[in-house]
Amino acid sequence: MPHPKTVENMIKCAGPIECALLPSLIHVTEAAAIAASYQMGKGNKNYADQVSVEAMRRMMNTLDFKGVIKIGEGERDEAPMLFIGEEVGTGKGDIVVDIAVDPLEGTNLTADGIPGSISVMAMAEPGGLFHGPDVYMDKIVVGPDVVRYEKEHPDEKIDLDAPIIKNLEIVAKALERDIGEIVVVILERDRHLNMIEEIRATGARVNLVSDGDLMPGVSTAIRGSGIHVVMGSGGSGEAVLTAAAIKILGGKVLARLVLPTVANGGSEEEMAEEKAEKMPRLATMGITEDNINNILDTDKLVPGKDFIFAASGVTSGQFLNQVNLFGGGDARVHSICMGSSGVVKLTDSIYIGDKEQTPLRL
């Protein structure tokens, strides 16, 4: 009986971006993660971010592609490199991509030596990633079991505007669990106090994180992670990066743009001031007061057909361990990368320059 041609069949589905760049993408996030790891626990989040940005940019600029940063370190006048609109790559070859990066997601976590910081990025064909403006996104993230349940029960769907109890009941039924067994990750912010109380009132368990809800979002699509839902508002760029991984893993993201002053319950004067400052720029992206409240699903956040994602641990997290440093620049890094074909790789990379001086160790 012939064996299944699993690898051959999946790779046939890979687009040119995945085929050309996925094997190298992981080196980009790993370079940034190693650079940041030297600053772990030293209390200087800005310098940790700086060295990770520099390392990521250097590594990207060795690869043959033409790329434009769509989600990065800020506007041109706010960031010296990896700013929105910056062109990266050697410019050689036929591969053209839009890029979302967060060279150090969890700068505070790294500076304080707390678990959960990563280096992360995604690439897609031009127009394949939502150009997330510098505002928040309110979101809910669930895994593929919930997506399958929704298909089997079309009258029961996760809804960003639905009561929390209704969404968690759907998740519990999809996972064949009691609500009391469901774990919801949410950023520990004052703006989430009411939501946290509502979640607890359902009987579900709450996992508060001080920073970095991107990998918890990805974890909802990985059985055994112990995370079933991510809720609350956070950076729009992080939501798009989460959606890139979740789309490959078969999960679901629902999100909606929200101005920080609105999310944080600012005064009418503060909200009006922020609208006057940010809405003109948002209008250039097609976002107006008429549509800013529209729900963005996974396919709207990542409309691309040929896209890739990679993340490397800096400090230990849900399933990525922290970087191990061996001296002399040698290091060990744990990463995950994946492509729109569905291929997912969990890697344990060891960078040792002199095997006689530092033999390979497990």
Steps between C-alpha positions, in 0.01 A plus 500: 500500500659836400580740780338846515704766324449744786801725452476505122130585505533780754802658336311501169262745670781735604524830316821664377540710816475197727734292283762774469495666842357273771828307544682832558233686695579315817859625491367856504295457817775294661759771436272754669423265788867427572586870495219580741590211730830665594291778655266271692452610859718810466211743539549695178203421275587767244849365439369143486256613231769693315741207466222264391385748234854542370561124486171430323563770242858384434386143445208596276729709284707190414200328338409529133155660488335840470311580819309789651431531873124535547492442876818596679662718761292808417490779246812618318544791742445276804747217431852496353449160332230246420262795479177479301582534131868405530628281218700196608668202336771506237251598229618206289270239351129491424361458853307808620347505848321707760643448848376522858764495772532523874870442565438485876143439607513543875777755555410529868500122534853480360630789708363340817581139409132400501365217279319572176717722279561406137632623168233465233422587139278412205523551123240487224449605141428874455164576659506170689519654849262753652687826541434537871516862610653601833182450700354214700296203384235342716511128423405146579718206392397134496636178355393260223273292723275804533510563125395142434219527757373817332480319166305218660273744690453803271268670751776505764790725409754701695400867485707795620178677605342199672489465880815336634299211644361415155845491337646288780207258484578444131869445576416258781267296278752498216770368732260266684589659831325677784534879500689463827775321308542775239804730530473855365815709455462876527743787542508635855379853434256728679290517184436126535383499863132465412572233240708303749216504750252391231725210401540391861125523553452232233718262701782505245859536612695818422871510418619861531814595306686824558615525137502294184172329408616405148633152577210422735280576198699255287480248786120482474555301180744253659354218706667450834599866537247552778369818336155496340406864435671839482288810554545875542661790323865538406720620218358467149832378361509215751145405399602475134805289585282273714255467212777393261583201720139427591394491134762233429407303813128503420381724783307825497555864591231765520624855554395863485708816495463722804677822593704471821311782672172322426630162622643656816186698579650844442309823530301641209768767462778239482307290249430803282868598510612151398243484221624833364857370513456149359191491280657695210779242476255213540297648215799449267467126579129503425399506867236757590265563789235317296692173474748502789258286702469233230588146605820366342517122476808285437477534122471878519799523732701267276341497152816354345522158338879457523624600844744385767546549874789448740558560871798430724503493878705756690378415850309175557135497402209267425704261285813696402790480743733790574825547311796314651835679473816286496764772489688649208178583318380138484132446575202265490160630388152348492273612217181431309448578133220418261367570154162530332540147360440381855856389575599579861854462633603504865876536505784486750788687333852487638750757374854394594791645306783284636394139567837417655476783751130445568385148404139460400285425803141385544 
